[in-house]
Amino acid sequence: MEVEVGRVLNYYSHLGVAALSLVDSLKLGDRIHVFGHATDFSQRVTSMEIEHHNVLWVKPGENVAIKTNRPVHVHDIVYRVIEEEMETIT
């Protein structure tokens, strides 16, 4: 399951960093899915900054910069992947 957390405002290719506008919270370690016209990949959030200060989590309404594994594009949608633990039947 996925929940939309924001959209890409800008991408800094020389840094591999995307600036996001958030509509839901995001924290370090979350798995995200970036999707757009020419973009479709998943990754863990390994680095987040607000105004050049490292942060562990951000709340809705804030803008944040995250390191991305691949290039992204303005208006790409960022989803948080909800990882559910599978119960085993014994």
MINU-459018 format. One record per atom (N, C-alpha, C): residue in three letters; atom name; x, y, z; residue number from 1. Coordinates in steps of 0.001 Angstrom, whole numbers. Atoms other than C-alpha are relative to their C-alpha. Layout:
+--------+-------+---------+---------+---------+-----+
| residu | atome |       X |       Y |       Z | num |
+--------+-------+---------+---------+---------+-----+
|    ALA |    CA |       X |       Y |       Z | NUM |
...
+--------+-------+---------+---------+---------+-----+
This chain:
+--------+-------+---------+---------+---------+-----+
| residu | atome |       X |       Y |       Z | num |
+--------+-------+---------+---------+---------+-----+
|    MET |     N |     841 |   -1179 |       0 |   1 |
|    MET |    CA |       0 |       0 |       0 |   1 |
|    MET |     C |     882 |    1237 |       0 |   1 |
|    GLU |     N |    -769 |   -1240 |      85 |   2 |
|    GLU |    CA |    1189 |    3541 |    -752 |   2 |
|    GLU |     C |    -875 |    1185 |     371 |   2 |
|    VAL |     N |     674 |   -1231 |    -386 |   3 |
|    VAL |    CA |     276 |    6968 |     626 |   3 |
|    VAL |     C |     792 |    1164 |    -579 |   3 |
|    GLU |     N |    -703 |   -1161 |     555 |   4 |
|    GLU |    CA |    1089 |   10206 |   -1207 |   4 |
|    GLU |     C |     522 |     871 |    1132 |   4 |
|    VAL |     N |    -593 |    -874 |   -1007 |   5 |
|    VAL |    CA |    3495 |   12306 |     857 |   5 |
|    VAL |     C |     416 |    1346 |    -562 |   5 |
|    GLY |     N |    -389 |   -1288 |     551 |   6 |
|    GLY |    CA |    4421 |   15055 |   -1576 |   6 |
|    GLY |     C |     306 |     -42 |   -1481 |   6 |
|    ARG |     N |    -363 |    -160 |    1408 |   7 |
|    ARG |    CA |    5592 |   16316 |   -4927 |   7 |
|    ARG |     C |    1363 |     664 |    -103 |   7 |
|    VAL |     N |   -1323 |    -575 |     250 |   8 |
|    VAL |    CA |    8947 |   17268 |   -6377 |   8 |
|    VAL |     C |    -165 |    1456 |    -449 |   8 |
|    LEU |     N |      -5 |   -1425 |     369 |   9 |
|    LEU |    CA |    9468 |   21050 |   -6490 |   9 |
|    LEU |     C |    1174 |     335 |    -905 |   9 |
|    ASN |     N |   -1213 |    -279 |     761 |  10 |
|    ASN |    CA |   12986 |   20987 |   -7921 |  10 |
|    ASN |     C |     939 |   -1193 |     131 |  10 |
|    TYR |     N |   -1000 |    1056 |     -57 |  11 |
|    TYR |    CA |   15829 |   18604 |   -8684 |  11 |
|    TYR |     C |    1358 |     601 |    -318 |  11 |
|    TYR |     N |   -1360 |    -509 |     158 |  12 |
|    TYR |    CA |   19507 |   19451 |   -8294 |  12 |
|    TYR |     C |     884 |   -1160 |    -443 |  12 |
|    SER |     N |    -687 |    1163 |     569 |  13 |
|    SER |    CA |   21255 |   17003 |  -10623 |  13 |
|    SER |     C |    1449 |    -102 |     456 |  13 |
|    HIS |     N |   -1407 |      55 |    -413 |  14 |
|    HIS |    CA |   24790 |   17969 |   -9556 |  14 |
|    HIS |     C |     160 |    -534 |    1433 |  14 |
|    LEU |     N |     -23 |     527 |   -1360 |  15 |
|    LEU |    CA |   23889 |   16931 |   -5971 |  15 |
|    LEU |     C |    -773 |   -1312 |     145 |  15 |
|    GLY |     N |     883 |    1161 |    -119 |  16 |
|    GLY |    CA |   21365 |   14180 |   -6682 |  16 |
|    GLY |     C |   -1024 |     193 |    1100 |  16 |
|    VAL |     N |     912 |    -374 |   -1079 |  17 |
|    VAL |    CA |   18925 |   15992 |   -4395 |  17 |
|    VAL |     C |   -1301 |     540 |    -577 |  17 |
|    ALA |     N |    1326 |    -492 |     398 |  18 |
|    ALA |    CA |   15183 |   16571 |   -4789 |  18 |
|    ALA |     C |    -587 |     835 |    1127 |  18 |
|    ALA |     N |     744 |    -821 |    -958 |  19 |
|    ALA |    CA |   13269 |   19368 |   -3060 |  19 |
|    ALA |     C |   -1463 |    -408 |    -108 |  19 |
|    LEU |     N |    1377 |     471 |     -27 |  20 |
|    LEU |    CA |    9821 |   18157 |   -1994 |  20 |
|    LEU |     C |    -888 |     936 |     800 |  20 |
|    SER |     N |    1044 |    -659 |    -771 |  21 |
|    SER |    CA |    6639 |   19863 |    -852 |  21 |
|    SER |     C |    -870 |   -1113 |     562 |  21 |
|    LEU |     N |     665 |    1137 |    -638 |  22 |
|    LEU |    CA |    4987 |   17548 |    1681 |  22 |
|    LEU |     C |   -1465 |     261 |     341 |  22 |
|    VAL |     N |    1409 |     -28 |    -404 |  23 |
|    VAL |    CA |    1304 |   16797 |    2226 |  23 |
|    VAL |     C |    -239 |   -1022 |    1119 |  23 |
|    ASP |     N |      61 |     972 |   -1089 |  24 |
|    ASP |    CA |    2030 |   14021 |    4778 |  24 |
|    ASP |     C |    1399 |     -93 |     603 |  24 |
|    SER |     N |   -1291 |      88 |    -683 |  25 |
|    SER |    CA |    4826 |   13230 |    7237 |  25 |
|    SER |     C |     931 |    -997 |    -697 |  25 |
|    LEU |     N |   -1027 |     856 |     573 |  26 |
|    LEU |    CA |    8080 |   11565 |    6202 |  26 |
|    LEU |     C |    1130 |     -85 |    1008 |  26 |
|    LYS |     N |   -1108 |     145 |    -939 |  27 |
|    LYS |    CA |   10902 |   10148 |    8296 |  27 |
|    LYS |     C |    1157 |    -769 |    -634 |  27 |
|    LEU |     N |   -1198 |     703 |     444 |  28 |
|    LEU |    CA |   14416 |    8875 |    7792 |  28 |
|    LEU |     C |    -246 |   -1498 |      91 |  28 |
|    GLY |     N |     195 |    1447 |      21 |  29 |
|    GLY |    CA |   14341 |    5197 |    6828 |  29 |
|    GLY |     C |   -1266 |    -442 |    -702 |  29 |
|    ASP |     N |    1217 |     354 |     725 |  30 |
|    ASP |    CA |   10912 |    5325 |    5164 |  30 |
|    ASP |     C |     349 |    -467 |   -1404 |  30 |
|    ARG |     N |    -133 |     392 |    1405 |  31 |
|    ARG |    CA |   10626 |    3516 |    1836 |  31 |
|    ARG |     C |    -960 |     883 |    -788 |  31 |
|    ILE |     N |     832 |    -850 |     849 |  32 |
|    ILE |    CA |    9356 |    5874 |    -874 |  32 |
|    ILE |     C |     -20 |    -537 |   -1423 |  32 |
|    HIS |     N |     162 |     338 |    1413 |  33 |
|    HIS |    CA |    8133 |    5376 |   -4427 |  33 |
|    HIS |     C |    -182 |    1328 |    -726 |  33 |
|    VAL |     N |      78 |   -1235 |     783 |  34 |
|    VAL |    CA |    8767 |    8246 |   -6859 |  34 |
|    VAL |     C |    -558 |    -362 |   -1367 |  34 |
|    PHE |     N |     695 |     346 |    1236 |  35 |
|    PHE |    CA |    6428 |    8205 |   -9839 |  35 |
|    PHE |     C |    -348 |    1254 |    -788 |  35 |
|    GLY |     N |     341 |   -1106 |     888 |  36 |
|    GLY |    CA |    5984 |   10510 |  -12804 |  36 |
|    GLY |     C |       1 |    -479 |   -1436 |  36 |
|    HIS |     N |      58 |     328 |    1425 |  37 |
|    HIS |    CA |    5821 |   10654 |  -16599 |  37 |
|    HIS |     C |    1197 |    -841 |    -450 |  37 |
|    ALA |     N |   -1213 |     720 |     407 |  38 |
|    ALA |    CA |    9423 |    9453 |  -16972 |  38 |
|    ALA |     C |     750 |    -570 |    1209 |  38 |
|    THR |     N |    -639 |     430 |   -1239 |  39 |
|    THR |    CA |   10138 |    8343 |  -13393 |  39 |
|    THR |     C |    -829 |   -1097 |     655 |  39 |
|    ASP |     N |     701 |    1064 |    -722 |  40 |
|    ASP |    CA |    9278 |    5140 |  -11524 |  40 |
|    ASP |     C |    1032 |    -862 |     717 |  40 |
|    PHE |     N |    -942 |     793 |    -788 |  41 |
|    PHE |    CA |   11532 |    3798 |   -8742 |  41 |
|    PHE |     C |    -310 |     139 |    1485 |  41 |
|    SER |     N |     146 |     -20 |   -1452 |  42 |
|    SER |    CA |   11598 |    3022 |   -5031 |  42 |
|    SER |     C |    1365 |      61 |     656 |  42 |
|    GLN |     N |   -1240 |     -84 |    -766 |  43 |
|    GLN |    CA |   14248 |    3741 |   -2414 |  43 |
|    GLN |     C |    -329 |     294 |    1457 |  43 |
|    ARG |     N |     105 |    -413 |   -1400 |  44 |
|    ARG |    CA |   14787 |    4277 |    1315 |  44 |
|    ARG |     C |     460 |    1449 |     109 |  44 |
|    VAL |     N |    -438 |   -1368 |    -277 |  45 |
|    VAL |    CA |   15090 |    7836 |    2617 |  45 |
|    VAL |     C |    1224 |    -100 |     901 |  45 |
|    THR |     N |   -1258 |     122 |    -743 |  46 |
|    THR |    CA |   18715 |    8041 |    3739 |  46 |
|    THR |     C |     543 |    1338 |     467 |  46 |
|    SER |     N |    -494 |   -1328 |    -361 |  47 |
|    SER |    CA |   19232 |   11805 |    4005 |  47 |
|    SER |     C |   -1104 |    1021 |    -246 |  47 |
|    MET |     N |    1000 |   -1058 |     135 |  48 |
|    MET |    CA |   16844 |   14707 |    4648 |  48 |
|    MET |     C |     536 |    1283 |     635 |  48 |
|    GLU |     N |    -435 |   -1297 |    -536 |  49 |
|    GLU |    CA |   17542 |   18412 |    5162 |  49 |
|    GLU |     C |   -1094 |    1033 |    -179 |  49 |
|    ILE |     N |     823 |   -1206 |     116 |  50 |
|    ILE |    CA |   15533 |   21543 |    5850 |  50 |
|    ILE |     C |     941 |    1164 |     223 |  50 |
|    GLU |     N |    -890 |   -1169 |     -43 |  51 |
|    GLU |    CA |   17475 |   24737 |    5116 |  51 |
|    GLU |     C |    1405 |    -378 |     470 |  51 |
|    HIS |     N |   -1373 |     472 |    -226 |  52 |
|    HIS |    CA |   20812 |   22853 |    5194 |  52 |
|    HIS |     C |     231 |    -592 |    1386 |  52 |
|    HIS |     N |    -121 |     673 |   -1291 |  53 |
|    HIS |    CA |   20101 |   21204 |    8591 |  53 |
|    HIS |     C |    -587 |   -1398 |    -119 |  53 |
|    ASN |     N |     491 |    1376 |      35 |  54 |
|    ASN |    CA |   19784 |   17421 |    8848 |  54 |
|    ASN |     C |   -1195 |    -147 |     938 |  54 |
|    VAL |     N |    1186 |     267 |    -804 |  55 |
|    VAL |    CA |   16394 |   16267 |   10132 |  55 |
|    VAL |     C |    -312 |   -1486 |     -48 |  55 |
|    LEU |     N |     381 |    1412 |     -69 |  56 |
|    LEU |    CA |   14994 |   12889 |   11188 |  56 |
|    LEU |     C |   -1403 |    -234 |    -532 |  56 |
|    TRP |     N |    1366 |     106 |     521 |  57 |
|    TRP |    CA |   11350 |   13579 |   10246 |  57 |
|    TRP |     C |    -517 |    1392 |    -323 |  57 |
|    VAL |     N |     636 |   -1263 |     382 |  58 |
|    VAL |    CA |    9218 |   16268 |    8656 |  58 |
|    VAL |     C |   -1509 |    -186 |       3 |  58 |
|    LYS |     N |    1453 |      76 |     -89 |  59 |
|    LYS |    CA |    5559 |   17099 |    8988 |  59 |
|    LYS |     C |    -647 |     590 |   -1248 |  59 |
|    PRO |     N |     710 |    -540 |    1174 |  60 |
|    PRO |    CA |    2921 |   17976 |    6381 |  60 |
|    PRO |     C |     114 |    1518 |     -44 |  60 |
|    GLY |     N |     -91 |   -1443 |     196 |  61 |
|    GLY |    CA |    3232 |   21473 |    4922 |  61 |
|    GLY |     C |    1423 |     521 |     -84 |  61 |
|    GLU |     N |   -1398 |    -423 |      57 |  62 |
|    GLU |    CA |    7029 |   21582 |    5130 |  62 |
|    GLU |     C |     616 |    -391 |   -1340 |  62 |
|    ASN |     N |    -802 |     355 |    1165 |  63 |
|    ASN |    CA |    9517 |   21535 |    2277 |  63 |
|    ASN |     C |    1283 |    -626 |     509 |  63 |
|    VAL |     N |   -1179 |     731 |    -433 |  64 |
|    VAL |    CA |   12425 |   19125 |    2543 |  64 |
|    VAL |     C |     816 |    -403 |   -1217 |  64 |
|    ALA |     N |    -889 |     492 |    1055 |  65 |
|    ALA |    CA |   15437 |   18117 |     462 |  65 |
|    ALA |     C |     421 |   -1416 |     368 |  65 |
|    ILE |     N |    -431 |    1375 |    -240 |  66 |
|    ILE |    CA |   16181 |   14403 |     106 |  66 |
|    ILE |     C |     970 |    -428 |   -1094 |  66 |
|    LYS |     N |    -931 |     604 |     960 |  67 |
|    LYS |    CA |   18991 |   12508 |   -1567 |  67 |
|    LYS |     C |    -757 |   -1078 |    -768 |  67 |
|    THR |     N |     677 |    1016 |     802 |  68 |
|    THR |    CA |   17680 |   10406 |   -4472 |  68 |
|    THR |     C |    1023 |    -873 |    -725 |  68 |
|    ASN |     N |    -885 |     949 |     679 |  69 |
|    ASN |    CA |   19212 |    7318 |   -6075 |  69 |
|    ASN |     C |      16 |     205 |   -1507 |  69 |
|    ARG |     N |     127 |    -239 |    1441 |  70 |
|    ARG |    CA |   18047 |    8384 |   -9541 |  70 |
|    ARG |     C |    -526 |    1407 |    -228 |  70 |
|    PRO |     N |     567 |   -1319 |     299 |  71 |
|    PRO |    CA |   17104 |   11631 |  -11285 |  71 |
|    PRO |     C |   -1525 |      -9 |     111 |  71 |
|    VAL |     N |    1445 |    -176 |     -73 |  72 |
|    VAL |    CA |   13569 |   12915 |  -10654 |  72 |
|    VAL |     C |    -358 |    1278 |    -756 |  72 |
|    HIS |     N |     465 |   -1152 |     769 |  73 |
|    HIS |    CA |   11463 |   15591 |  -12337 |  73 |
|    HIS |     C |   -1016 |     805 |     806 |  73 |
|    VAL |     N |     990 |    -875 |    -637 |  74 |
|    VAL |    CA |    9406 |   18565 |  -11168 |  74 |
|    VAL |     C |   -1385 |    -589 |    -249 |  74 |
|    HIS |     N |    1376 |     509 |       3 |  75 |
|    HIS |    CA |    5812 |   17466 |  -10392 |  75 |
|    HIS |     C |    -100 |   -1513 |     176 |  75 |
|    ASP |     N |      84 |    1423 |    -329 |  76 |
|    ASP |    CA |    6763 |   13800 |   -9829 |  76 |
|    ASP |     C |    -661 |    -133 |    1368 |  76 |
|    ILE |     N |     692 |     247 |   -1261 |  77 |
|    ILE |    CA |    4652 |   12348 |   -7020 |  77 |
|    ILE |     C |     838 |    -960 |     839 |  77 |
|    VAL |     N |    -759 |     842 |    -922 |  78 |
|    VAL |    CA |    6336 |   10838 |   -3971 |  78 |
|    VAL |     C |    -994 |    -669 |     948 |  78 |
|    TYR |     N |     871 |     802 |    -868 |  79 |
|    TYR |    CA |    4557 |    8042 |   -2099 |  79 |
|    TYR |     C |     837 |    -660 |    1084 |  79 |
|    ARG |     N |    -620 |     816 |   -1040 |  80 |
|    ARG |    CA |    5458 |    6429 |    1227 |  80 |
|    ARG |     C |    -570 |   -1403 |    -148 |  80 |
|    VAL |     N |     424 |    1385 |     126 |  81 |
|    VAL |    CA |    5338 |    2650 |     907 |  81 |
|    VAL |     C |    -269 |    -533 |    1406 |  81 |
|    ILE |     N |     373 |     570 |   -1289 |  82 |
|    ILE |    CA |    3469 |    1103 |    3835 |  82 |
|    ILE |     C |     378 |   -1478 |     -31 |  82 |
|    GLU |     N |    -488 |    1370 |     -23 |  83 |
|    GLU |    CA |    5299 |   -2091 |    4654 |  83 |
|    GLU |     C |    -701 |    -748 |    1121 |  83 |
|    GLU |     N |     736 |     789 |    -976 |  84 |
|    GLU |    CA |    3046 |   -4565 |    6380 |  84 |
|    GLU |     C |     729 |   -1318 |     222 |  84 |
|    GLU |     N |    -628 |    1276 |    -307 |  85 |
|    GLU |    CA |    4481 |   -7554 |    8158 |  85 |
|    GLU |     C |    -974 |   -1119 |    -354 |  85 |
|    MET |     N |     819 |    1163 |     374 |  86 |
|    MET |    CA |    3211 |  -10816 |    6766 |  86 |
|    MET |     C |     -50 |    -962 |    1172 |  86 |
|    GLU |     N |     150 |     989 |   -1056 |  87 |
|    GLU |    CA |    1811 |  -13189 |    9338 |  87 |
|    GLU |     C |      88 |   -1383 |    -621 |  87 |
|    THR |     N |    -114 |    1359 |     507 |  88 |
|    THR |    CA |    2735 |  -16798 |    8854 |  88 |
|    THR |     C |   -1015 |    -895 |     700 |  88 |
|    ILE |     N |     968 |     939 |    -547 |  89 |
|    ILE |    CA |     181 |  -19505 |    9353 |  89 |
|    ILE |     C |     723 |   -1319 |     284 |  89 |
|    THR |     N |    -685 |    1253 |    -355 |  90 |
|    THR |    CA |    1493 |  -22521 |   11236 |  90 |
|    THR |     C |    -990 |   -1069 |     374 |  90 |
+--------+-------+---------+---------+---------+-----+
